[in-house]
Amino acid sequence: MRLLTTLALLGAFAAPLRAQTLRSSIDRLFVFGDCGQPLCLSVGTGHGSHFIPAITQGTNTVIGFLETSIARTVAATPISATSSGTTYTLVGGLPVPSSSSPGPIYGERAQTLGRGRFFLGAYVAGLNFTTLNGNPLDNITFNFGHQDVDPDTTYGVPDFENDHIAVNMGLELNTTSVYLNATWGLLDFVDVGVAVPFVRTTMRGTATAQVMPFGNSTVHNFGGDPSNPIMRSTTRTSGTSSGIGDIVGRVKINLAQSKTLGAALLGEARLATGDENELLGAGFTSVRAMGIMSAQFGDFSPHLNLGYLFRSSNEVNDAVWGAIGFDHQMTRWATVAADLLTSFQVGEDKLKLPGDLVYTVPIDRRIQSTSIPDRSDNLANLSLGMKFRVRGGSILVVNGIAPLRKSGMQPDFIWTAGLEGAF
């Protein structure tokens, strides 16, 4: 375990120093003109700033939507269950096993470790994000409308107000998270724990902007001269960041436990310790309260988790969170674990995409502002993994998570590998 942790941490922090943050790198994907601002055109035309309001007005801008979606998802990498291995309860002052199974991987069981026992795990998880609300990240389109330069007249007068800028963007976003998970049996029925993630985020992006004139006018351009205006421009950006992510603190209380059934409560706080400007953390604190039911029928142990997730953010909704699954000890040294992990958004979307561009002069027409679908943040993920007892009493964990519903920023697959043990 020591070797795995050391190598993983070295890899997590082997990142070059950079002058700009990853969030500012996203901003750069929309800078095409010569004034250094998003959507700024050639200042020599006198029309250089006419499209800037389309991207900066309000709090729910395109850049803000992208940055918040990315930061929220990077910070929400799943953290393994609070405890693993054999759990104990005190009977007549003596420790008696309450479960011989190494337990689930991402779901939670009711059993606690037992007074004075420790659980320690070290894991590596990798994510390669591919979609945003189901739209491929390598092919996102945006259309930005012109400023209404004369509010006293109808929008579309003069005619060049009908021009718009079409942007096609491709993003590559990858994260590798190394996290340490430690739990201590404070009492026979109370566990307290902490999970500390170390995150490495890599991003590359390309964006191509095309001025789409309504008529033959070329007053809007990225440079050149009147006889040969530049109507198309491409920008690229890349960057890597690494550091501590959002630290998680947890408390689990076992309410009742028999040989076959158990019930518990779990409280969890994910603190805003990761640098949101480097896409290492969400930038807000989230708190989850959850009820746990679990059972044991020989080597088969099902569980059900249901809770509420509060997020201290004006841009991200709270959620109802749930998991249903099982772990099955197939042999003394091998256990399979599966979970359906779900999250359902509470309330109307706080993070909104811009509306369509609507024109009435000189003709009625509507242009879709973006190819990203407007979807609620409802998630369903299937988790399937194995636990293997290895020499020395440690447990090797391998797991994969596949999204079943395209919502938010998502990878096609999340892999996890680690070592854990109880002492």
DAUR-V484748 format. One record per run of one state. SS is the DSSP state (H for helix, E for strand, - for the rest). FROM is the first residue (numbers start at 1). LEN is the number of residues. Records with the same first field share a line. If there is no record, write none. Layout:
SS=FROM-LEN + FROM-LEN
This chain:
-=1-1 + 14-8 + 29-14 + 46-7 + 57-5 + 76-11 + 92-2 + 100-18 + 133-2 + 137-3 + 146-13 + 163-1 + 188-2 + 213-11 + 226-2 + 230-2 + 245-3 + 258-3 + 271-5 + 279-7 + 296-1 + 298-2 + 312-7 + 330-4 + 346-11 + 360-5 + 368-2 + 371-8 + 390-5 + 404-5 + 423-1
H=2-12 + 22-7 + 43-3 + 53-4 + 62-14 + 159-4 + 276-3
E=87-5 + 94-6 + 118-15 + 135-2 + 140-6 + 164-24 + 190-23 + 224-2 + 228-2 + 232-13 + 248-10 + 261-10 + 286-10 + 297-1 + 300-12 + 319-11 + 334-12 + 357-3 + 365-3 + 370-1 + 379-11 + 395-9 + 409-14
